């Protein structure tokens, strides 16, 4: 039995067998880039949608509910006094 490379050698040496995958690769890449060449394609998009303000009819009820269930937004933390341990005084 011949080694595997010996059976592939005639296939690799055949010119049409080498040219066919190269042409297929060129055709696929041209097909992928055709829209960019033929049409105007931008990297960003703009949406011309009208902004619609949204209002909650029961805003007061929701505001009272949130203020009861959630903690205060910014808790007060005491600032360290100057000259504390870990701070170098000038």
Biopython code that builds the backbone (N, CA, C, O; Angstrom):
import numpy as np
from Bio.PDB.StructureBuilder import StructureBuilder

atoms = [
    (1, "UNK", "N", (0.842, -1.176, 0.000)),
    (1, "UNK", "CA", (0.000, 0.000, 0.000)),
    (1, "UNK", "C", (0.891, 1.243, 0.000)),
    (1, "UNK", "O", (1.859, 1.337, 0.755)),
    (2, "UNK", "N", (0.540, 2.183, -0.856)),
    (2, "UNK", "CA", (1.328, 3.407, -0.997)),
    (2, "UNK", "C", (1.017, 4.358, 0.157)),
    (2, "UNK", "O", (-0.095, 4.365, 0.683)),
    (3, "UNK", "N", (2.009, 5.157, 0.543)),
    (3, "UNK", "CA", (1.740, 6.133, 1.603)),
    (3, "UNK", "C", (0.700, 7.155, 1.148)),
    (3, "UNK", "O", (0.452, 7.334, -0.045)),
    (4, "UNK", "N", (0.108, 7.809, 2.125)),
    (4, "UNK", "CA", (-0.967, 8.765, 1.860)),
    (4, "UNK", "C", (-0.485, 9.915, 0.984)),
    (4, "UNK", "O", (-1.215, 10.363, 0.099)),
    (5, "UNK", "N", (0.734, 10.400, 1.216)),
    (5, "UNK", "CA", (1.253, 11.530, 0.438)),
    (5, "UNK", "C", (1.450, 11.149, -1.026)),
    (5, "UNK", "O", (1.329, 12.001, -1.905)),
    (6, "UNK", "N", (1.746, 9.905, -1.293)),
    (6, "UNK", "CA", (1.931, 9.469, -2.681)),
    (6, "UNK", "C", (0.605, 9.510, -3.439)),
    (6, "UNK", "O", (0.591, 9.772, -4.641)),
    (7, "UNK", "N", (-0.506, 9.255, -2.754)),
    (7, "UNK", "CA", (-1.798, 9.304, -3.436)),
    (7, "UNK", "C", (-2.280, 10.750, -3.622)),
    (7, "UNK", "O", (-3.086, 11.016, -4.514)),
    (8, "UNK", "N", (-1.803, 11.674, -2.801)),
    (8, "UNK", "CA", (-2.194, 13.076, -2.935)),
    (8, "UNK", "C", (-1.325, 13.849, -3.917)),
    (8, "UNK", "O", (-1.735, 14.902, -4.405)),
    (9, "UNK", "N", (-0.140, 13.347, -4.209)),
    (9, "UNK", "CA", (0.780, 14.084, -5.059)),
    (9, "UNK", "C", (0.232, 14.376, -6.454)),
    (9, "UNK", "O", (0.382, 15.506, -6.918)),
    (10, "UNK", "N", (-0.383, 13.444, -7.135)),
    (10, "UNK", "CA", (-0.926, 13.778, -8.461)),
    (10, "UNK", "C", (-2.061, 14.810, -8.371)),
    (10, "UNK", "O", (-2.237, 15.632, -9.270)),
    (11, "UNK", "N", (-2.807, 14.755, -7.297)),
    (11, "UNK", "CA", (-3.907, 15.705, -7.126)),
    (11, "UNK", "C", (-3.375, 17.120, -6.926)),
    (11, "UNK", "O", (-3.926, 18.070, -7.480)),
    (12, "UNK", "N", (-2.306, 17.271, -6.137)),
    (12, "UNK", "CA", (-1.729, 18.576, -5.870)),
    (12, "UNK", "C", (-1.003, 19.115, -7.107)),
    (12, "UNK", "O", (-0.975, 20.326, -7.323)),
    (13, "UNK", "N", (-0.434, 18.257, -7.898)),
    (13, "UNK", "CA", (0.292, 18.692, -9.085)),
    (13, "UNK", "C", (-0.637, 19.043, -10.242)),
    (13, "UNK", "O", (-0.188, 19.634, -11.223)),
    (14, "UNK", "N", (-1.900, 18.700, -10.157)),
    (14, "UNK", "CA", (-2.861, 18.994, -11.206)),
    (14, "UNK", "C", (-3.250, 20.468, -11.139)),
    (14, "UNK", "O", (-3.786, 20.918, -10.126)),
    (15, "UNK", "N", (-2.983, 21.233, -12.218)),
    (15, "UNK", "CA", (-3.229, 22.679, -12.215)),
    (15, "UNK", "C", (-4.704, 23.027, -12.048)),
    (15, "UNK", "O", (-5.001, 23.902, -11.234)),
    (16, "UNK", "N", (-5.657, 22.406, -12.757)),
    (16, "UNK", "CA", (-7.073, 22.770, -12.568)),
    (16, "UNK", "C", (-7.560, 22.538, -11.136)),
    (16, "UNK", "O", (-8.430, 23.270, -10.664)),
    (17, "UNK", "N", (-7.032, 21.560, -10.452)),
    (17, "UNK", "CA", (-7.437, 21.278, -9.077)),
    (17, "UNK", "C", (-6.948, 22.383, -8.145)),
    (17, "UNK", "O", (-7.615, 22.669, -7.150)),
    (18, "UNK", "N", (-5.819, 23.009, -8.426)),
    (18, "UNK", "CA", (-5.314, 24.122, -7.618)),
    (18, "UNK", "C", (-6.014, 25.429, -7.956)),
    (18, "UNK", "O", (-6.245, 26.255, -7.073)),
    (19, "UNK", "N", (-6.357, 25.624, -9.235)),
    (19, "UNK", "CA", (-6.967, 26.881, -9.660)),
    (19, "UNK", "C", (-8.420, 26.960, -9.216)),
    (19, "UNK", "O", (-8.897, 28.045, -8.883)),
    (20, "UNK", "N", (-9.123, 25.861, -9.202)),
    (20, "UNK", "CA", (-10.541, 25.859, -8.836)),
    (20, "UNK", "C", (-10.787, 26.379, -7.417)),
    (20, "UNK", "O", (-11.655, 27.238, -7.270)),
    (21, "UNK", "N", (-10.102, 25.936, -6.363)),
    (21, "UNK", "CA", (-10.331, 26.523, -5.035)),
    (21, "UNK", "C", (-9.933, 27.996, -4.965)),
    (21, "UNK", "O", (-10.557, 28.776, -4.246)),
    (22, "UNK", "N", (-8.891, 28.378, -5.715)),
    (22, "UNK", "CA", (-8.493, 29.794, -5.715)),
    (22, "UNK", "C", (-9.590, 30.646, -6.334)),
    (22, "UNK", "O", (-9.909, 31.708, -5.800)),
    (23, "UNK", "N", (-10.168, 30.216, -7.432)),
    (23, "UNK", "CA", (-11.260, 30.962, -8.061)),
    (23, "UNK", "C", (-12.499, 30.982, -7.166)),
    (23, "UNK", "O", (-13.201, 31.991, -7.105)),
    (24, "UNK", "N", (-12.769, 29.891, -6.481)),
    (24, "UNK", "CA", (-13.912, 29.848, -5.566)),
    (24, "UNK", "C", (-13.712, 30.829, -4.416)),
    (24, "UNK", "O", (-14.663, 31.494, -4.006)),
    (25, "UNK", "N", (-12.498, 30.931, -3.890)),
    (25, "UNK", "CA", (-12.197, 31.866, -2.808)),
    (25, "UNK", "C", (-12.335, 33.318, -3.282)),
    (25, "UNK", "O", (-12.857, 34.164, -2.556)),
    (26, "UNK", "N", (-11.869, 33.598, -4.493)),
    (26, "UNK", "CA", (-12.012, 34.950, -5.048)),
    (26, "UNK", "C", (-13.483, 35.281, -5.252)),
    (26, "UNK", "O", (-13.906, 36.401, -4.969)),
    (27, "UNK", "N", (-14.270, 34.325, -5.740)),
    (27, "UNK", "CA", (-15.698, 34.561, -5.972)),
    (27, "UNK", "C", (-16.443, 34.816, -4.655)),
    (27, "UNK", "O", (-17.295, 35.702, -4.591)),
    (28, "UNK", "N", (-16.133, 34.061, -3.626)),
    (28, "UNK", "CA", (-16.795, 34.241, -2.333)),
    (28, "UNK", "C", (-16.436, 35.594, -1.723)),
    (28, "UNK", "O", (-17.305, 36.271, -1.173)),
    (29, "UNK", "N", (-15.171, 35.996, -1.814)),
    (29, "UNK", "CA", (-14.785, 37.295, -1.260)),
    (29, "UNK", "C", (-15.401, 38.436, -2.060)),
    (29, "UNK", "O", (-15.782, 39.448, -1.471)),
    (30, "UNK", "N", (-15.512, 38.312, -3.366)),
    (30, "UNK", "CA", (-16.162, 39.348, -4.170)),
    (30, "UNK", "C", (-17.645, 39.434, -3.827)),
    (30, "UNK", "O", (-18.204, 40.529, -3.773)),
    (31, "UNK", "N", (-18.277, 38.304, -3.599)),
    (31, "UNK", "CA", (-19.693, 38.287, -3.222)),
    (31, "UNK", "C", (-19.909, 38.953, -1.861)),
    (31, "UNK", "O", (-20.930, 39.606, -1.644)),
    (32, "UNK", "N", (-18.949, 38.787, -0.943)),
    (32, "UNK", "CA", (-19.076, 39.381, 0.386)),
    (32, "UNK", "C", (-18.885, 40.896, 0.337)),
    (32, "UNK", "O", (-19.546, 41.616, 1.085)),
    (33, "UNK", "N", (-18.001, 41.395, -0.521)),
    (33, "UNK", "CA", (-17.730, 42.830, -0.577)),
    (33, "UNK", "C", (-18.566, 43.576, -1.604)),
    (33, "UNK", "O", (-18.495, 44.804, -1.664)),
    (34, "UNK", "N", (-19.346, 42.885, -2.407)),
    (34, "UNK", "CA", (-20.155, 43.539, -3.432)),
    (34, "UNK", "C", (-21.110, 44.595, -2.881)),
    (34, "UNK", "O", (-21.185, 45.676, -3.466)),
    (35, "UNK", "N", (-21.844, 44.355, -1.795)),
    (35, "UNK", "CA", (-22.740, 45.395, -1.277)),
    (35, "UNK", "C", (-22.000, 46.668, -0.872)),
    (35, "UNK", "O", (-22.535, 47.765, -1.033)),
    (36, "UNK", "N", (-20.788, 46.543, -0.352)),
    (36, "UNK", "CA", (-20.028, 47.720, 0.058)),
    (36, "UNK", "C", (-19.568, 48.534, -1.146)),
    (36, "UNK", "O", (-19.426, 49.753, -1.050)),
    (37, "UNK", "N", (-19.337, 47.883, -2.265)),
    (37, "UNK", "CA", (-18.879, 48.570, -3.467)),
    (37, "UNK", "C", (-20.063, 49.137, -4.241)),
    (37, "UNK", "O", (-19.991, 50.253, -4.755)),
    (38, "UNK", "N", (-21.134, 48.388, -4.326)),
    (38, "UNK", "CA", (-22.259, 48.773, -5.182)),
    (38, "UNK", "C", (-23.227, 49.745, -4.513)),
    (38, "UNK", "O", (-23.844, 50.565, -5.193)),
    (39, "UNK", "N", (-23.365, 49.665, -3.200)),
    (39, "UNK", "CA", (-24.359, 50.475, -2.503)),
    (39, "UNK", "C", (-23.683, 51.361, -1.468)),
    (39, "UNK", "O", (-22.530, 51.140, -1.098)),
    (40, "UNK", "N", (-24.409, 52.355, -1.014)),
    (40, "UNK", "CA", (-23.896, 53.260, 0.021)),
    (40, "UNK", "C", (-24.221, 52.656, 1.389)),
    (40, "UNK", "O", (-25.372, 52.676, 1.823)),
    (41, "UNK", "N", (-23.232, 52.136, 2.045)),
    (41, "UNK", "CA", (-23.405, 51.521, 3.359)),
    (41, "UNK", "C", (-22.598, 52.331, 4.356)),
    (41, "UNK", "O", (-21.391, 52.506, 4.193)),
    (42, "UNK", "N", (-23.263, 52.821, 5.379)),
    (42, "UNK", "CA", (-22.588, 53.644, 6.390)),
    (42, "UNK", "C", (-22.303, 52.812, 7.640)),
    (42, "UNK", "O", (-23.038, 51.874, 7.948)),
    (43, "UNK", "N", (-21.246, 53.155, 8.350)),
    (43, "UNK", "CA", (-20.952, 52.422, 9.581)),
    (43, "UNK", "C", (-21.892, 52.767, 10.722)),
    (43, "UNK", "O", (-21.961, 52.029, 11.705)),
    (44, "UNK", "N", (-22.624, 53.880, 10.612)),
    (44, "UNK", "CA", (-23.579, 54.263, 11.637)),
    (44, "UNK", "C", (-24.936, 54.480, 10.999)),
    (44, "UNK", "O", (-25.039, 54.646, 9.783)),
    (45, "UNK", "N", (-25.961, 54.478, 11.804)),
    (45, "UNK", "CA", (-27.322, 54.669, 11.305)),
    (45, "UNK", "C", (-28.002, 55.766, 12.104)),
    (45, "UNK", "O", (-27.688, 55.984, 13.274)),
    (46, "UNK", "N", (-28.925, 56.445, 11.472)),
    (46, "UNK", "CA", (-29.704, 57.479, 12.124)),
    (46, "UNK", "C", (-31.170, 57.100, 12.048)),
    (46, "UNK", "O", (-31.656, 56.662, 11.005)),
    (47, "UNK", "N", (-31.863, 57.268, 13.143)),
    (47, "UNK", "CA", (-33.286, 56.965, 13.191)),
    (47, "UNK", "C", (-34.032, 58.278, 13.338)),
    (47, "UNK", "O", (-33.798, 59.031, 14.284)),
    (48, "UNK", "N", (-34.919, 58.549, 12.412)),
    (48, "UNK", "CA", (-35.704, 59.776, 12.458)),
    (48, "UNK", "C", (-37.034, 59.500, 13.149)),
    (48, "UNK", "O", (-38.101, 59.620, 12.546)),
    (49, "UNK", "N", (-36.954, 59.140, 14.383)),
    (49, "UNK", "CA", (-38.167, 58.869, 15.142)),
    (49, "UNK", "C", (-38.496, 60.078, 16.012)),
    (49, "UNK", "O", (-37.611, 60.758, 16.531)),
    (50, "UNK", "N", (-39.757, 60.316, 16.148)),
    (50, "UNK", "CA", (-40.203, 61.434, 16.972)),
    (50, "UNK", "C", (-40.148, 61.031, 18.436)),
    (50, "UNK", "O", (-40.549, 59.925, 18.800)),
    (51, "UNK", "N", (-39.650, 61.929, 19.271)),
    (51, "UNK", "CA", (-39.608, 61.661, 20.700)),
    (51, "UNK", "C", (-40.977, 61.920, 21.304)),
    (51, "UNK", "O", (-41.569, 62.979, 21.095)),
    (52, "UNK", "N", (-41.467, 60.965, 22.040)),
    (52, "UNK", "CA", (-42.782, 61.079, 22.652)),
    (52, "UNK", "C", (-42.604, 61.128, 24.158)),
    (52, "UNK", "O", (-42.061, 60.186, 24.736)),
    (53, "UNK", "N", (-43.042, 62.192, 24.808)),
    (53, "UNK", "CA", (-42.928, 62.236, 26.267)),
    (53, "UNK", "C", (-43.906, 61.257, 26.914)),
    (53, "UNK", "O", (-45.048, 61.107, 26.480)),
    (54, "UNK", "N", (-43.433, 60.613, 27.939)),
    (54, "UNK", "CA", (-44.262, 59.630, 28.637)),
    (54, "UNK", "C", (-44.508, 60.153, 30.044)),
    (54, "UNK", "O", (-43.568, 60.519, 30.749)),
    (55, "UNK", "N", (-45.758, 60.186, 30.447)),
    (55, "UNK", "CA", (-46.121, 60.646, 31.783)),
    (55, "UNK", "C", (-46.916, 59.550, 32.486)),
    (55, "UNK", "O", (-47.718, 58.850, 31.867)),
    (56, "UNK", "N", (-46.683, 59.416, 33.770)),
    (56, "UNK", "CA", (-47.387, 58.411, 34.560)),
    (56, "UNK", "C", (-48.587, 59.093, 35.213)),
    (56, "UNK", "O", (-48.413, 60.075, 35.935)),
    (57, "UNK", "N", (-49.794, 58.595, 34.975)),
    (57, "UNK", "CA", (-50.962, 59.247, 35.557)),
    (57, "UNK", "C", (-51.049, 59.108, 37.073)),
    (57, "UNK", "O", (-51.713, 59.902, 37.739)),
    (58, "UNK", "N", (-50.380, 58.104, 37.611)),
    (58, "UNK", "CA", (-50.449, 57.901, 39.059)),
    (58, "UNK", "C", (-49.071, 58.134, 39.678)),
    (58, "UNK", "O", (-48.641, 57.375, 40.546)),
    (59, "UNK", "N", (-48.386, 59.178, 39.231)),
    (59, "UNK", "CA", (-47.009, 59.443, 39.663)),
    (59, "UNK", "C", (-46.900, 59.605, 41.169)),
    (59, "UNK", "O", (-45.930, 59.142, 41.768)),
    (60, "UNK", "N", (-47.875, 60.254, 41.793)),
    (60, "UNK", "CA", (-47.812, 60.491, 43.232)),
    (60, "UNK", "C", (-47.835, 59.182, 44.008)),
    (60, "UNK", "O", (-47.099, 59.030, 44.983)),
    (61, "UNK", "N", (-48.669, 58.235, 43.590)),
    (61, "UNK", "CA", (-48.756, 56.937, 44.278)),
    (61, "UNK", "C", (-47.440, 56.179, 44.124)),
    (61, "UNK", "O", (-46.940, 55.597, 45.086)),
    (62, "UNK", "N", (-46.890, 56.187, 42.935)),
    (62, "UNK", "CA", (-45.631, 55.473, 42.702)),
    (62, "UNK", "C", (-44.508, 56.126, 43.496)),
    (62, "UNK", "O", (-43.674, 55.425, 44.070)),
    (63, "UNK", "N", (-44.471, 57.449, 43.538)),
    (63, "UNK", "CA", (-43.429, 58.155, 44.266)),
    (63, "UNK", "C", (-43.490, 57.849, 45.760)),
    (63, "UNK", "O", (-42.453, 57.647, 46.391)),
    (64, "UNK", "N", (-44.687, 57.813, 46.329)),
    (64, "UNK", "CA", (-44.818, 57.487, 47.753)),
    (64, "UNK", "C", (-44.413, 56.048, 48.021)),
    (64, "UNK", "O", (-43.784, 55.768, 49.042)),
    (65, "UNK", "N", (-44.759, 55.132, 47.131)),
    (65, "UNK", "CA", (-44.407, 53.726, 47.310)),
    (65, "UNK", "C", (-42.902, 53.531, 47.263)),
    (65, "UNK", "O", (-42.341, 52.806, 48.085)),
    (66, "UNK", "N", (-42.252, 54.167, 46.316)),
    (66, "UNK", "CA", (-40.803, 54.033, 46.193)),
    (66, "UNK", "C", (-40.106, 54.658, 47.387)),
    (66, "UNK", "O", (-39.140, 54.090, 47.897)),
    (67, "UNK", "N", (-40.567, 55.803, 47.843)),
    (67, "UNK", "CA", (-39.901, 56.458, 48.966)),
    (67, "UNK", "C", (-40.029, 55.646, 50.248)),
    (67, "UNK", "O", (-39.179, 55.767, 51.131)),
    (68, "UNK", "N", (-41.057, 54.830, 50.375)),
    (68, "UNK", "CA", (-41.220, 54.005, 51.571)),
    (68, "UNK", "C", (-40.366, 52.746, 51.477)),
    (68, "UNK", "O", (-39.783, 52.326, 52.477)),
    (69, "UNK", "N", (-40.279, 52.132, 50.289)),
    (69, "UNK", "CA", (-39.608, 50.839, 50.158)),
    (69, "UNK", "C", (-38.110, 50.943, 49.945)),
    (69, "UNK", "O", (-37.382, 50.019, 50.306)),
    (70, "UNK", "N", (-37.628, 52.029, 49.374)),
    (70, "UNK", "CA", (-36.203, 52.142, 49.094)),
    (70, "UNK", "C", (-35.506, 52.953, 50.168)),
    (70, "UNK", "O", (-36.114, 53.836, 50.773)),
    (71, "UNK", "N", (-34.227, 52.661, 50.414)),
    (71, "UNK", "CA", (-33.477, 53.469, 51.383)),
    (71, "UNK", "C", (-33.164, 54.840, 50.794)),
    (71, "UNK", "O", (-33.400, 55.090, 49.612)),
    (72, "UNK", "N", (-32.634, 55.718, 51.629)),
    (72, "UNK", "CA", (-32.258, 57.042, 51.173)),
    (72, "UNK", "C", (-31.197, 56.919, 50.085)),
    (72, "UNK", "O", (-30.443, 55.947, 50.037)),
    (73, "UNK", "N", (-31.156, 57.912, 49.222)),
    (73, "UNK", "CA", (-30.293, 57.830, 48.061)),
    (73, "UNK", "C", (-28.812, 57.915, 48.423)),
    (73, "UNK", "O", (-28.028, 57.068, 47.996)),
    (74, "UNK", "N", (-28.417, 58.920, 49.201)),
    (74, "UNK", "CA", (-27.023, 59.087, 49.562)),
    (74, "UNK", "C", (-26.896, 59.148, 51.078)),
    (74, "UNK", "O", (-27.151, 60.199, 51.666)),
    (75, "UNK", "N", (-26.514, 58.064, 51.721)),
    (75, "UNK", "CA", (-26.340, 58.126, 53.176)),
    (75, "UNK", "C", (-25.141, 59.009, 53.523)),
    (75, "UNK", "O", (-24.146, 59.034, 52.799)),
    (76, "UNK", "N", (-25.247, 59.717, 54.614)),
    (76, "UNK", "CA", (-24.179, 60.625, 55.044)),
    (76, "UNK", "C", (-23.103, 59.817, 55.762)),
    (76, "UNK", "O", (-23.393, 59.055, 56.684)),
    (77, "UNK", "N", (-21.874, 59.992, 55.334)),
    (77, "UNK", "CA", (-20.733, 59.328, 55.957)),
    (77, "UNK", "C", (-19.848, 60.428, 56.531)),
    (77, "UNK", "O", (-19.526, 61.394, 55.839)),
    (78, "UNK", "N", (-19.463, 60.285, 57.770)),
    (78, "UNK", "CA", (-18.648, 61.306, 58.422)),
    (78, "UNK", "C", (-17.268, 61.353, 57.782)),
    (78, "UNK", "O", (-16.655, 60.313, 57.539)),
    (79, "UNK", "N", (-16.784, 62.549, 57.511)),
    (79, "UNK", "CA", (-15.455, 62.724, 56.932)),
    (79, "UNK", "C", (-14.411, 62.485, 58.010)),
    (79, "UNK", "O", (-14.624, 62.855, 59.164)),
    (80, "UNK", "N", (-13.286, 61.873, 57.658)),
    (80, "UNK", "CA", (-12.250, 61.648, 58.661)),
    (80, "UNK", "C", (-11.624, 62.975, 59.077)),
    (80, "UNK", "O", (-11.451, 63.882, 58.263)),
    (81, "UNK", "N", (-11.291, 63.067, 60.357)),
    (81, "UNK", "CA", (-10.654, 64.286, 60.873)),
    (81, "UNK", "C", (-9.207, 64.316, 60.402)),
    (81, "UNK", "O", (-8.582, 63.273, 60.212)),
    (82, "UNK", "N", (-8.687, 65.514, 60.219)),
    (82, "UNK", "CA", (-7.289, 65.643, 59.807)),
    (82, "UNK", "C", (-6.365, 65.167, 60.917)),
    (82, "UNK", "O", (-6.648, 65.381, 62.095)),
    (83, "UNK", "N", (-5.290, 64.541, 60.558)),
    (83, "UNK", "CA", (-4.333, 64.051, 61.539)),
    (83, "UNK", "C", (-4.687, 62.683, 62.081)),
    (83, "UNK", "O", (-4.094, 62.260, 63.074)),
    (84, "UNK", "N", (-5.650, 61.952, 61.463)),
    (84, "UNK", "CA", (-5.993, 60.613, 61.910)),
    (84, "UNK", "C", (-4.871, 59.642, 61.578)),
    (84, "UNK", "O", (-3.985, 59.949, 60.780)),
    (85, "UNK", "N", (-4.915, 58.479, 62.193)),
    (85, "UNK", "CA", (-3.915, 57.456, 61.911)),
    (85, "UNK", "C", (-4.056, 57.030, 60.451)),
    (85, "UNK", "O", (-5.164, 56.830, 59.953)),
    (86, "UNK", "N", (-2.934, 56.897, 59.788)),
    (86, "UNK", "CA", (-2.954, 56.504, 58.388)),
    (86, "UNK", "C", (-2.850, 57.701, 57.447)),
    (86, "UNK", "O", (-2.587, 57.524, 56.258)),
    (87, "UNK", "N", (-3.052, 58.914, 57.957)),
    (87, "UNK", "CA", (-2.927, 60.110, 57.129)),
    (87, "UNK", "C", (-1.669, 60.848, 57.540)),
    (87, "UNK", "O", (-1.411, 61.024, 58.731)),
    (88, "UNK", "N", (-0.901, 61.272, 56.585)),
    (88, "UNK", "CA", (0.313, 62.041, 56.853)),
    (88, "UNK", "C", (-0.035, 63.521, 56.915)),
    (88, "UNK", "O", (-0.655, 64.043, 55.989)),
    (89, "UNK", "N", (0.339, 64.187, 57.954)),
    (89, "UNK", "CA", (0.089, 65.631, 58.013)),
    (89, "UNK", "C", (1.319, 66.357, 57.467)),
    (89, "UNK", "O", (2.451, 65.905, 57.645)),
    (90, "UNK", "N", (1.082, 67.475, 56.809)),
    (90, "UNK", "CA", (2.169, 68.196, 56.147)),
    (90, "UNK", "C", (3.018, 68.959, 57.126)),
    (90, "UNK", "O", (3.977, 69.620, 56.727)),
]
sb = StructureBuilder()
sb.init_structure("model")
sb.init_model(0)
sb.init_chain("A")
sb.init_seg("    ")
for serial, (resi, resn, name, xyz) in enumerate(atoms, 1):
    if name == "N":
        sb.init_residue(resn, " ", resi, " ")
    sb.init_atom(name, np.array(xyz, "f"), 0.0, 1.0, " ", f" {name:<3s}", serial, name[0])
structure = sb.get_structure()
